[in-house]
Amino acid sequence: MDLQRLNCRSEYEWEIPARGAMRVPVVIFGSEALLRDMDDKVYEQAANVAALPGIVGASYAMPDAHWGYGFPIGGVAAFDADEGGVVSAGGVGFDISCGVRCLRTGLTRADILPVQRRLAEALYAHIPAGVGSHGAIRLDARETDAMLARGARWAVDRGWGWEADLERVEEGGAMAGAEPRQVSPEAKKRQRDEMGTLGSGNHYLEVQEVTAVYDTAIAAAYGLIPGDVVVMIHCGSRGLGHQIGTEFLKRMAIAASQEGIALPDRELACAPLNSEVGQEYLGAMRAAINCALANRQILTHLVRQVFSDVVPAARLALLYDVSHNTCKVEEHRVDGRKRRLYVHRKGATRAFGPGHPELPKSLQATGQPVLIGGSMGTGSYVLAGTRESEERAFSSACHGAGRAMSRHQASKIWHGRQVIDELASRGILIRSPSWRGVAEEAPGAYKDVAAVVDSADAAGLARKVARLEPLVCVKG
């Protein structure tokens, strides 16, 4: 990206002033090095988002931002329904509520190394992964609707998890306002055999070691100590979320035309929040959020089963579960007054600071855990939300490293077997049904996650707490 086209607000904050059809400026977070390497489509897409009706404050791009569908991945934007604000399926993404949860095991690296290979094989055998993967769970129509209405709470009620888990999941495990009747039969059909599965792409399950702590007080409150082992699960709403996104993008393209909304890009198809299409999408999207929460809850249960067999001393308490790819109604202070806004986070993480009323009591003093995933051979991070983040970007932070090249480009440079062998030489065991998938997700295909996290910390979006490095990775 050409930095001469931007105004430098600070070392880690850059602005595209509002011009032309833009209703608000664009703010991009990141170091100068990250922005120079950022593709120009981020500039273009973030500016296009700034032209949508009812947008408030600014169109934001996180330090991991890269080209996406309509919105950049790493894009954040808030809309006011009372001022003609819109909801955009492209501003949420196709994998609705793709997210990460982190489990503390109570184990150390020394406990894992003697059983590392056995653990890798057991997790791979027990956790369905890959394109079109199906699990052992089969849902009929009634159970599908119950799952879409109640999310992780539904899963816990059916024995897939602990009641204590729900306090550490956004929305208490169930997104209010979900409307299963707005989810098409085709979307439901795609999901009935996919509960408790990882899927493909950048989804994974990793056993990780805490290798560094940056904030000892918050790390202690989160139960993270150097040498400890955690498990990170990254997946979303699978085929159901993709189907909802596909169907509503078509409907929103028609709705935008009928409402006289001039779209700077047809991929930004949207509908007024107060319209019939807008409300129906929100109902379906919230159901998809519940689907993802239920899916990660079932996967948690499966992981616990494996650990109880391989390492019986493990406890696997949930640290937190965070969603990316959502639109949520939140109250934020803008220009000195509180406003009810619809915050789109596409490839971005909610990052509520200490004292936020929506956090459980156990996290009031520290702020919300912000989980940043790496890619197989790279580190992942735990951060904490800050009070400053609300005024920076509606309490939002990055969600990962962000791709530096396309999957097609990566598959031309790396071979899956090569990546697996190289990581094995570093003590990282990879298990995947697809060598091509491993090549597409090679660590070198991503930005430097440390640089992304350092930028998020320096910009005040979230505070660095701990670094995690992989020991075992089951890759979809």
N, C-alpha and C positions, 0 to 999 in steps of 0.2 A: 504494500500500500504506500502511496506517495504521501509522506507526512506534510508536505507543503500544502496539501489540500485541507489540512486540519489545523485548528487552533489548539495549542498546548495549554490546558488549564493547570496541570501540575505534572510531575514526573510520570505519574501513572494514570492520568486522566486527560482525554483528548475530545475535542468537540468539532462537529460539523454544524455550523450555524444554520438556522432555519432559512431556507430560501426557496423560491419557486412555490411548488405545491406543498412544501413541508409546513406543518402546523406547529411543530416543536423542533428543537435541535436534536442532534444525535450525540450521545456521549459514549465513547469507547474506552474501556479500561484496559490497561496493559503497559508494559515497559516499551520503550522506543524500539528495542529489538523485536519484541513480539509483534508490534504493529507494522514494522517494516516487512515482516514475513507474512503478514495476514493478507489473504487474497482480496482483490479489489471488489469482489462480489459482496463482501461484508459491508463495505462503504455503500454500495448501491442498494443492497437490500435493507439495511438499517435506515437509510434515507427514505426509501419507499414506505417503510412502516410509519415513519414520522408524518406521512401525508394522510394517514387513515383518520376518519372522523372520530372525534371524542377522545383522542389520545391526550394524556395528561403528563406534564413534566418534560419528558424526553423519551426518545427511543434509545434504549441502552444495548450495548454489546459487551459481553464479558471477555476476560482475557483469553479464553479458549475459543473465541468465536471463529466460525468458518462458514462457508457457503451452505445453505440449506434450501428447503422448499418454501418460497415466499419469505418468511422470516429467516434471518441467519440463525444457525444453530449457535446457541449462546446469546440469543436475543431476549430482551425483556421489555414489555410495554404494558402500561396500565390505561384502562379506558373507563370513562364515566358514563353510565347508562343515561343519566339525566341530561347529558350534553350530546346526545346522539352517538354515544360510543358503540363500538362494534365488537363482535367476537369473531375470530378467524381460526378456522381449523388448521391453516398453515402456521399459525402462531402458537399452536399447541404441539403439532407434530403428529405423525402417523402412529408411532408407538406411544400411545397415551399412557402417562404415568410410568414410563420407563424410569426406574429408580434403583437405589442401592440401599441395602440394609447390612448392618455390621453386628456380628455376634462375638461376644467375649467368650473364650473357652475355659479360662482358668488354668490353661496349660502354658508351658514354655517351649522354646525351640528344642530344648534337650528332651522333652517328652515326645516331640513329633518325629525327630530325625530317625529313631530306630524303627518307626512304623510308617515312614513317609511314603514309600512305594505302595505298601498295602493300603494306606489311606487313599492315595490317588486312585488306585484301581477300584476301591470300594465306592468312592464318590462317583466315579465315572459310570460304574455299573448301576448305581442306584438313582442317579439324577439324569433323566432324559434330556439330551441336548442335541442341537443341530436343526437344520431346516426341516419343517414338518414333523418335528418330534412329538410323539404322543406319550402320555403317561398312563398309569394304571387306573386313574380316576375317570369315570364316565358319568356325566351329568345329564339328567333328563331335563325337560323344559322347566319344570317347577323348581328344581334345584339350581338351574342356571339363573333364573330370575332371583332366587334367594341370594345367590352369591353376588349378583350384580347390585343388589339392594344393600347388602350388609358387609361386603368386603372381608377384611381379615377377621372381623367378629364372627362372620358365618363360618370361616375356617376353624376358628378356635372352638366354637360351639360343637363342631363335628369331630373334635379330638385332634386337630392338626395345629397344636400349639398350646401355649399357656395364657391364662387370663392376664398375667403380668406383662406379656408382650405388648398388649394393646396400648398401654400408657406410653410406650416408646415408638409408636407409629403415628405419623401425621394424621390429624383428624380423629385420633383415638381408634384408628383402624377401619373406620367407615365414613365415607364422604357423604355428607348430607345433601339432599336434593337429587340423588340418583334416581333415574326413571328407566327401569328396564324395558318398559313398553316402547321407548324411543329407540331401542337397539333393534336393528332389523333381524329377521329370522336367519339371514345368511351370516351375519356377524356372530350370532349365538351358535349357529351350527359349527362355525370355524373353531369355536373355543371349547366345545363340550368335551373334546378329547385332549385338550392342551393344558389343562390345569396341572400345576406341579412340574412344569417343563421350563428349561432355560431359553429355548429358541436358538437363534443363530446371530450372525453379525458380531457386534461388540459385547454381547452378553456373556457372562462368565460366572463361575463360582471359584473363589480363591481362598486358600489357607495362607495367612500372612503373619509375618513377625513384626512386632513393634520395634523398629530399629532406631528411632530418635524421638525425643520429646522436646518440644519448644516452649510449652507453657505448663510447668509442672503442676500448678494448682488445678487448672482445668483438666489436665490429663488424669490427675488423681481422682477428681470428681467423676470422670468418665470411666475410671477403672482401667486405665492404660498405663502399663509400666514397660520399659525397655526389656526385650526378651520374651514378653508375653505373646501368645498366639491368638489371632482373631480369624473369623471367617467373614468374607464379604460376598454378598450375592447381588448380581446386577442383571435385572431383566424387567419386563414390562407386561403389557396387556396382550401380547402375542397377536394372533390373527384377528381377534375381536377389535382391538384398537385400530388396526390398520384398515379394517373394513369400514368402521365408523368414519374415519378420516376421509377415505375415498368417497363414500356416499355423500357426506355433508359438503365436501368441497364442490361437488357438482351442484348441489342445491344452493349453496352460498353464491356461486357464480351467477345463478339466475336471480337470487334475492338481491344481490348488489346492483344488478342492472335495473331491476324493478324499483329499487329505492333511489335510483339516480346517483349511486356512489361511483365516482370515477376512480377506477383502480389503476395505480401506476404499474402494476404487474398482475396479470390474471391469476398468478399463484397466490395472491393476497386476497382471494375470494373471501368475503365476509358477509355478515348479516347484522343488522342493528340488534343490540342486546335485548331490547324490548320487543323485538319482532317474534313471530311464531317460529320461524326457522332458528333464530338465535336461541330462544328458550328450549326448543327441542334438542338442539345440539348440546346445550349445557347439560340437559338431563341425561343424554346418551354419553357424553364425555365423563360425567361424574360416575356413571355406571362402569365405564371403562377404568376409571381410577380405582374403583372398588375391585374390579377384576384383577388389576395388577397387585393390589395390596393382598388379596386372597392368594394369588399365585406365589408371591414371595413368602407368605405365611406357610403355605404347604411345603415349599422348598425348604424352609427353616425346619419343619418337622422331619423331612427326609434327611437333612444333614444331621440332625440330632440322632436319628436312628443309626446312621453310619458311625458317628463318633461313639455312641454307646456300645457298639460292637467292637470297634477297633481300639478306642481309648476310653474305657469306661469311666475314668476319673473326670472327663470333660463335663462342663455344666452348660455352656452355651446360652448365657443370658443375653438378651437383645440390648445392644447399646442404643440403636436408633434405626429408623427406616425413613428415607427421604425420597420424594418423587421429583422427577424432572418432567417436562412436557405436560404442563397443566395450565388451566385458567382458573384462578380461585378468587372469590370475593373476599377482600380484605379492607380493613380500615387503615388509611395512611394520612398523615398530616401533610398537606400541600398548601403552600403560601399561608401558613399560620392557622389553617383550619383542617379539621378531620373530614375526610371524604371516603365514601364507600366506592371502592374501585375494583374492577375486574383485571387482575394482574396475570398477563400471559407470561409464562416462563418456558421457553423452548430450549432444551439443553441448558437449563439453568436451575439452580437450587435455591429454595427458600432458606433464608438465613436470619431468623428472628433472634434478636439480642436478649440479654439478661432482663428479666422482669416482664417479658411479653406475656399478656394474659392468656394466649393460646398455647403456651408451653405447660407441660405438667410441672407440679411442684418440685420434683426432683431435678429439673433443669432450669428453674427460675434464676438461680444464682449464676449459672455459667453461660446461659444462652444455648440455642439449639445446636446440636452436632450437625456439621456440614460434611458430608462424605464425598470425597473426590476420588474417583476410580482411575487407575492407571491402565496399562495394557500389557498383560502377561509379565514381561521382563522389567517393567518400570514400576516405580513406587506408587502407592496410593496414599492418600492423606486424610486425616481427620482435622477439621477446622471447627471453630465455634462462631456462631452468629454474633454480630456486634450491634450496639444501639446506633452507631453511626451509619450502618448499612441502610437503615430506613430512609435517611435523607440522601444517601448516595444513589440507591437504585431500588427503591421499594423493597428493602430487606431481601436482596438477591445476591447470589454469588455464582461462580463458575460451577461446572459439574464434572469436568474431567480435563484431559490434556487437550482435546480437540484434534481433529485430523489435520495432518500436514500434507497429505496426498490422498487421492481417491483409492478405493479398493482395487480398481483395475490397474492403476499405476503400481500399487504395492505388489500385486501378484506377478507383475513383470520383473520386479527386482528380486523378490525373495521366493524361495520354495518352502513349503510347509515343513518338510523333513529337516531342512537346513535350520530353520528357526527352532524347531523342537530340540535338535541336537545341541545347538549353541546354548540354549537356555538350560538344558540338562547339565552341561559342563559348568554352569554357574550354580547348580544345586536346585534348579527350579524344574519341577516335573509338570509337563503339559499333557493333558489328555483331551482329545477332540475327535469327533467323527469325520472331520473334513480337513485334509492338509491344505487345500486351497483357502479355506476359512482362516486357518492359522497364518498363512502367508499374507492374506488381506489385512490381518490384524497385527502384523509384525510391529514390535515396539518402534522401529524406525519410521513407521507410517504416521506417527503421531508427533505433536509438538512436545517440547520438553515440559513435562508436567510440573517439575520443580519451579521452572520459570513462571508458569501459569499461576501456581499457588503463591509464589512470592509476590506476584503482582496483585493478586486478590487481597493478600495480607497488607501490602503496602498501601493499597487504595482504600483500605478500611472496609472492604466488603465482608470479610470474615477473618478471624484470628487463627494463625497456624497453631495446632496443638500437637500433632504427632504424625510421623511418617511410618508407613507400613510397606514391607517388601515381601513378594510372593515366595512361597515354598512349594505350593501345588496349585495348579490352575486347570479347571475343567472348562474348556472353551466351546461355545456353541458355534 
